[in-house]
Every structure is written in structure tokens, then in C-alpha cells.
Amino acid sequence: MPYRITGDCISCGHCSVVCPQKAINDGYRDTALVSSVWQGYRITEACSECGACAAVCPVQAITKG
């Protein structure tokens, strides 16, 4: 089950830096996506589900599912 970035994201960029697969592109930083109906940014299929991104997120905005 892939990880996703929720609306709690503060766009710090830590997740994209630590991802060994480079599965998190800058799409999560698009403020137009952050709205009351936004369901979260799904990380690409390149994700190996290692959890490195979730581990470094300072606001726990990365969840599995």
C-alpha cells in the first residue's frame, strides 16, 4: 500500500531528500492542490515503502494508505 502526503504537509522537503527511490517529486508542494477537498498527494509507484519519508516528517503528514 503506497504512502501519501496529507494536507498537514508544511512543504519542508525532508521527505523528497531522504527518499532512496526519488519517488516524491515536487508535486506535493503545489499549493493549488491544498484545499478543503484535497485527499492527499499519492507518492509515485517508484516507492519501495521503506518508510524513510514518514520517519523524517516533522508533522507526521505522511501516512500509509
Residue pairs with C-beta under 8 A, 6 or more apart in sequence:
1 49
1 64
1 65
2 42
2 43
2 45
2 47
2 49
2 64
2 65
3 43
3 47
3 49
3 51
3 53
3 54
3 62
3 63
3 64
3 65
4 40
4 41
4 42
4 43
4 62
4 63
4 64
4 65
5 15
5 24
5 28
5 40
5 41
5 43
5 61
5 62
6 40
6 61
6 62
6 63
7 34
7 38
7 40
7 61
8 59
8 60
8 61
9 28
9 34
9 41
9 59
9 61
9 62
10 58
10 59
10 61
11 28
11 29
12 58
13 29
14 53
14 56
14 57
14 58
15 24
15 28
15 52
15 53
15 54
15 56
15 57
15 62
16 22
16 24
16 25
16 26
16 28
16 53
18 52
18 53
18 55
18 56
19 47
19 52
19 53
20 48
20 50
20 52
21 46
21 47
21 48
21 50
22 46
23 43
23 44
23 45
23 46
23 47
23 48
24 43
24 44
24 53
25 44
27 33
27 41
28 41
33 41
40 63
43 53
43 62
49 64
53 62
54 60
54 62
54 63
54 64
